[in-house]
Amino acid sequence: MEKVNVTQKVVAKYEEGVLKLFMDGAKIGEVVETDHGLQHSMKEGFAFEADAIYRYEHESPEQITSFIEDSWQYWD
């Protein structure tokens, strides 16, 4: 998996004491202030590290294509 910095694509919306994080209109996480500082909760496939937001992606489309092609052989 490749880690891609998507910080510039993320939009935050403050609602009911929670900073909700969105990318392309979909919620990807939230930030809550607690007694222990800021707590980050990210959707699977996303990470908050060193003041940046990352999305984990497949390194190359060939990996997905080959998986799909290989799975079709079981339908014959």
DSSP file (Angstrom, degrees, kcal/mol; ACC not computed):
  #  RESIDUE AA STRUCTURE BP1 BP2  ACC     N-H-->O    O-->H-N    N-H-->O    O-->H-N    TCO  KAPPA ALPHA  PHI   PSI    X-CA   Y-CA   Z-CA
    1    1 A M              0   0    0      0, 0.0     2,-0.4     0, 0.0    57,-0.2   0.000 360.0 360.0 360.0 142.8    0.0    0.0    0.0
    2    2 A E  E     -A   57   0A   0     55,-3.8    55,-3.1     2,-0.0     2,-0.6  -0.852 360.0-137.3-103.7 138.7    1.1    3.5   -0.8
    3    3 A K  E     -A   56   0A   0     -2,-0.4     2,-0.5    53,-0.2    53,-0.2  -0.862  22.8-169.7 -98.3 118.8    0.6    6.4    1.7
    4    4 A V  E     -A   55   0A   0     51,-2.7    51,-2.6    -2,-0.6     2,-0.6  -0.931  22.8-127.4-114.7 128.9   -0.6    9.6   -0.1
    5    5 A N  E     +A   54   0A   0     -2,-0.5    49,-0.2    49,-0.2     3,-0.1  -0.637  34.8 166.0 -74.8 116.5   -0.8   12.9    1.6
    6    6 A V    >>  +     0   0    0     47,-2.6     3,-1.9    -2,-0.6     4,-0.5   0.124  33.4 120.9-116.4  17.2   -4.3   14.3    1.1
    7    7 A T  G >4 S+     0   0    0     46,-0.7     3,-1.4     1,-0.3    -1,-0.1   0.863  72.8  54.4 -52.1 -43.4   -4.3   17.1    3.7
    8    8 A Q  G 34 S+     0   0    0      1,-0.3    -1,-0.3    -3,-0.1    -2,-0.1   0.668 106.1  53.6 -68.2 -16.5   -5.0   19.8    1.1
    9    9 A K  G <4 S+     0   0    0     -3,-1.9    15,-0.6     2,-0.0     2,-0.4   0.483  88.5 100.2 -94.3  -5.1   -8.1   17.9   -0.1
   10   10 A V  E <<  -C   23   0B   0     -3,-1.4     2,-0.4    -4,-0.5    13,-0.2  -0.668  52.7-164.2 -91.9 135.8   -9.7   17.7    3.4
   11   11 A V  E     -C   22   0B   0     11,-3.0    11,-3.1    -2,-0.4     2,-0.4  -0.942   9.0-149.7-115.3 138.0  -12.4   20.0    4.5
   12   12 A A  E     -C   21   0B   0     -2,-0.4     2,-0.4     9,-0.2     9,-0.2  -0.864   9.7-170.3-111.4 144.1  -13.3   20.3    8.2
   13   13 A K  E     -C   20   0B   0      7,-2.5     7,-3.1    -2,-0.4     2,-0.6  -0.994  17.1-140.2-133.8 125.9  -16.7   21.1    9.7
   14   14 A Y  E     +C   19   0B   0     -2,-0.4     2,-0.4     5,-0.2     5,-0.2  -0.771  32.2 163.8 -90.6 117.3  -17.3   21.9   13.4
   15   15 A E  E >   -C   18   0B   0      3,-2.9     3,-1.9    -2,-0.6    -2,-0.1  -0.989  62.6 -19.2-137.7 125.8  -20.5   20.4   14.7
   16   16 A E  T 3  S-     0   0    0     -2,-0.4     3,-0.1     1,-0.3    -1,-0.1   0.842 127.0 -47.6  50.8  43.5  -21.6   19.8   18.3
   17   17 A G  T 3  S+     0   0    0      1,-0.2    16,-0.5    15,-0.0     2,-0.4   0.556 119.1 105.4  79.8   7.7  -18.0   20.1   19.7
   18   18 A V  E <   -CD  15  32B   0     -3,-1.9    -3,-2.9    14,-0.1     2,-0.9  -0.975  64.7-140.0-124.6 134.3  -16.5   17.7   17.1
   19   19 A L  E     -CD  14  31B   0     12,-2.6    12,-2.6    -2,-0.4     2,-0.4  -0.831  25.8-157.7 -91.3 107.0  -14.4   18.7   14.1
   20   20 A K  E     -CD  13  30B   0     -7,-3.1    -7,-2.5    -2,-0.9     2,-0.4  -0.720   3.3-145.1 -92.2 135.5  -15.6   16.4   11.3
   21   21 A L  E     -CD  12  29B   0      8,-3.2     7,-2.9    -2,-0.4     8,-1.3  -0.850  18.8-178.2-105.8 131.9  -13.2   15.7    8.4
   22   22 A F  E     -CD  11  27B   0    -11,-3.1   -11,-3.0    -2,-0.4     2,-0.4  -0.946  13.4-172.2-129.3 148.0  -14.5   15.3    4.9
   23   23 A M  E >  S-CD  10  26B   0      3,-2.5     3,-1.9    -2,-0.3   -13,-0.1  -0.974  81.0  -9.7-138.9 126.5  -12.9   14.5    1.5
   24   24 A D  T 3  S-     0   0    0    -15,-0.6     3,-0.1    -2,-0.4   -14,-0.1   0.847 130.0 -56.4  54.2  36.8  -14.8   14.7   -1.7
   25   25 A G  T 3  S+     0   0    0      1,-0.2     2,-0.4   -14,-0.0    -1,-0.3   0.347 115.5 111.6  82.3  -6.1  -18.0   15.0    0.3
   26   26 A A  E <  S-D   23   0B   0     -3,-1.9    -3,-2.5     2,-0.0     2,-0.3  -0.840  72.9-115.6-104.5 137.7  -17.5   11.8    2.3
   27   27 A K  E     +D   22   0B   0     -2,-0.4    -5,-0.3    -5,-0.2     3,-0.1  -0.535  35.6 171.2 -70.3 128.3  -16.7   11.8    6.0
   28   28 A I  E     -     0   0B   0     -7,-2.9    15,-3.5     1,-0.3     2,-0.3   0.470  57.2 -41.4-117.0  -6.6  -13.2   10.4    6.6
   29   29 A G  E     -DE  21  42B   0     -8,-1.3    -8,-3.2    13,-0.3    -1,-0.3  -0.986  49.2-120.5 169.0-175.0  -12.7   11.1   10.3
   30   30 A E  E     -DE  20  41B   0     11,-2.3    11,-2.6    -2,-0.3     2,-0.4  -0.991   8.0-141.5-155.2 158.1  -13.1   13.4   13.2
   31   31 A V  E     -DE  19  40B   0    -12,-2.6   -12,-2.6    -2,-0.3     2,-0.4  -0.990  19.1-174.9-125.3 129.5  -11.1   15.2   15.9
   32   32 A V  E     -DE  18  39B   0      7,-2.4     7,-3.2    -2,-0.4     2,-0.6  -0.976  21.7-133.4-126.3 136.9  -12.3   15.6   19.5
   33   33 A E  E     + E   0  38B   0    -16,-0.5     5,-0.2    -2,-0.4     2,-0.2  -0.806  36.0 168.1 -89.9 125.0  -10.7   17.6   22.3
   34   34 A T  E >   - E   0  37B   0      3,-2.8     3,-1.7    -2,-0.6     0, 0.0  -0.622  55.1 -88.1-122.1-178.4  -10.6   15.6   25.5
   35   35 A D  T 3  S+     0   0    0      1,-0.3     3,-0.1    -2,-0.2    -2,-0.0   0.708 129.2  53.9 -63.4 -19.5   -8.8   16.0   28.8
   36   36 A H  T 3  S-     0   0    0      1,-0.4    -1,-0.3     0, 0.0     2,-0.2   0.237 121.4-101.7 -99.5  11.1   -5.9   14.1   27.2
   37   37 A G  E <  S-E   34   0B   0     -3,-1.7    -3,-2.8     2,-0.1    -1,-0.4  -0.656  72.9 -10.3 103.2-162.1   -5.6   16.5   24.2
   38   38 A L  E     -E   33   0B   0     -5,-0.2     2,-0.5    -2,-0.2    -5,-0.2  -0.591  60.3-159.7 -78.4 131.9   -6.9   16.1   20.7
   39   39 A Q  E     -E   32   0B   0     -7,-3.2    -7,-2.4    -2,-0.3     2,-0.4  -0.955   4.8-153.3-114.3 128.5   -8.1   12.6   19.8
   40   40 A H  E     -E   31   0B   0     -2,-0.5     2,-0.5    -9,-0.2    -9,-0.2  -0.844  10.8-174.4-104.0 134.4   -8.2   11.6   16.1
   41   41 A S  E     -E   30   0B   0    -11,-2.6   -11,-2.3    -2,-0.4     2,-0.3  -0.961  14.0-173.6-127.7 112.8  -10.6    9.0   14.8
   42   42 A M  E     -E   29   0B   0     -2,-0.5   -13,-0.3   -13,-0.2     3,-0.1  -0.824  26.0-112.4-113.4 146.5  -10.1    8.1   11.1
   43   43 A K    >   -     0   0    0    -15,-3.5     3,-1.9    -2,-0.3   -15,-0.1  -0.336  55.7 -78.3 -65.6 153.2  -12.1    5.9    8.7
   44   44 A E  T 3  S+     0   0    0      1,-0.3    -1,-0.1    -2,-0.0     3,-0.1  -0.298 122.2  33.3 -56.2 134.7  -10.3    2.8    7.5
   45   45 A G  T 3  S+     0   0    0      1,-0.3    11,-3.0    -3,-0.1     2,-0.3   0.337 105.9  87.5  98.0  -5.2   -7.8    3.6    4.8
   46   46 A F  E <   -B   55   0A   0     -3,-1.9     2,-0.3     9,-0.2    -1,-0.3  -0.914  52.2-173.3-125.5 153.1   -7.0    7.1    6.3
   47   47 A A  E     -B   54   0A   0      7,-2.3     7,-3.2    -2,-0.3     2,-0.6  -0.997  20.0-144.1-145.3 147.4   -4.4    8.1    8.9
   48   48 A F  E     +B   53   0A   0     -2,-0.3     2,-0.4     5,-0.2     5,-0.2  -0.952  37.1 158.9-110.8 110.6   -3.6   11.3   10.8
   49   49 A E  E >   -B   52   0A   0      3,-2.4     3,-1.4    -2,-0.6    -2,-0.1  -0.999  59.4  -9.6-138.4 134.5    0.2   11.5   11.3
   50   50 A A  T 3  S-     0   0    0     -2,-0.4    -1,-0.1     1,-0.3     3,-0.1   0.882 127.0 -52.5  49.3  49.8    2.6   14.4   12.0
   51   51 A D  T 3  S+     0   0    0      1,-0.2     2,-0.3    -3,-0.1    -1,-0.3   0.749 120.6 100.1  60.1  27.6   -0.1   17.0   11.5
   52   52 A A  E <   - B   0  49A   0     -3,-1.4    -3,-2.4   -45,-0.0     2,-0.5  -0.960  66.9-130.9-137.7 156.7   -1.0   15.6    8.0
   53   53 A I  E     - B   0  48A   0     -2,-0.3   -47,-2.6    -5,-0.2   -46,-0.7  -0.935  26.0-169.1-112.1 130.4   -3.8   13.4    6.7
   54   54 A Y  E     -AB   5  47A   0     -7,-3.2    -7,-2.3    -2,-0.5     2,-0.4  -0.885  13.7-153.4-120.5 148.0   -2.9   10.4    4.6
   55   55 A R  E     -AB   4  46A   0    -51,-2.6   -51,-2.7    -2,-0.3     2,-0.5  -0.979  18.9-135.2-116.9 133.8   -4.9    8.0    2.5
   56   56 A Y  E     +A    3   0A   0    -11,-3.0     2,-0.3    -2,-0.4   -53,-0.2  -0.781  31.4 176.3 -90.1 127.1   -3.6    4.5    1.9
   57   57 A E  E     -A    2   0A   0    -55,-3.1   -55,-3.8    -2,-0.5     2,-0.1  -0.857  38.2 -90.9-126.7 159.7   -3.9    3.4   -1.8
   58   58 A H        -     0   0    0     -2,-0.3    -1,-0.0   -57,-0.2     0, 0.0  -0.472  36.9-127.9 -66.2 143.1   -2.9    0.3   -3.8
   59   59 A E  S    S+     0   0    0      1,-0.2    -1,-0.1    -2,-0.1     3,-0.0   0.837  86.1   7.4 -66.7 -33.6    0.6    0.9   -5.3
   60   60 A S    >>  -     0   0    0      1,-0.1     3,-1.3   -58,-0.0     4,-0.6  -0.996  65.3-127.0-150.3 145.3   -0.5    0.0   -8.8
   61   61 A P  H 3> S+     0   0    0      0, 0.0     4,-2.4     0, 0.0     3,-0.4   0.751 102.8  74.7 -62.6 -22.9   -3.8   -0.7  -10.6
   62   62 A E  H 3> S+     0   0    0      1,-0.2     4,-2.8     2,-0.2     5,-0.2   0.839  87.7  61.1 -60.0 -32.3   -2.3   -3.9  -11.9
   63   63 A Q  H <> S+     0   0    0     -3,-1.3     4,-1.4     2,-0.2    -1,-0.2   0.924 109.6  40.1 -60.8 -44.3   -2.7   -5.5   -8.5
   64   64 A I  H  X S+     0   0    0     -4,-0.6     4,-2.2    -3,-0.4    -2,-0.2   0.927 114.9  51.9 -71.1 -45.0   -6.5   -5.0   -8.5
   65   65 A T  H  X S+     0   0    0     -4,-2.4     4,-2.8     1,-0.2     5,-0.2   0.919 109.1  49.6 -58.3 -46.1   -6.9   -5.9  -12.2
   66   66 A S  H  X S+     0   0    0     -4,-2.8     4,-2.6     1,-0.2    -1,-0.2   0.872 109.0  53.1 -65.1 -35.1   -5.0   -9.2  -11.7
   67   67 A F  H  X S+     0   0    0     -4,-1.4     4,-1.8    -5,-0.2    -1,-0.2   0.928 111.9  45.1 -63.8 -44.6   -7.1  -10.1   -8.7
   68   68 A I  H  X S+     0   0    0     -4,-2.2     4,-1.2     2,-0.2    -2,-0.2   0.925 113.9  49.1 -65.4 -44.5  -10.3   -9.6  -10.7
   69   69 A E  H  X S+     0   0    0     -4,-2.8     4,-0.6     1,-0.2     3,-0.5   0.918 111.4  49.6 -61.6 -43.3   -9.0  -11.5  -13.7
   70   70 A D  H >< S+     0   0    0     -4,-2.6     3,-0.8     1,-0.2     4,-0.3   0.851 106.0  56.5 -65.4 -34.0   -7.9  -14.4  -11.5
   71   71 A S  H >< S+     0   0    0     -4,-1.8     3,-1.1     1,-0.2    -1,-0.2   0.785  96.1  65.0 -70.6 -25.9  -11.3  -14.6   -9.8
   72   72 A W  H >< S+     0   0    0     -4,-1.2     3,-1.8    -3,-0.5     4,-0.3   0.774  86.2  71.9 -67.9 -24.9  -13.1  -15.0  -13.1
   73   73 A Q  G X< S+     0   0    0     -3,-0.8     3,-0.8    -4,-0.6    -1,-0.2   0.757  90.0  60.7 -63.4 -22.2  -11.4  -18.4  -13.7
   74   74 A Y  G <  S+     0   0    0     -3,-1.1    -1,-0.3    -4,-0.3    -2,-0.2   0.567  93.0  65.5 -82.0  -7.8  -13.5  -19.9  -11.0
   75   75 A W  G <         0   0    0     -3,-1.8    -1,-0.2     1,-0.2    -2,-0.2   0.549 360.0 360.0 -89.9  -8.3  -16.8  -19.1  -12.8
   76   76 A D    <         0   0    0     -3,-0.8    -1,-0.2    -4,-0.3    -2,-0.1   0.469 360.0 360.0 -78.6 360.0  -16.1  -21.5  -15.7
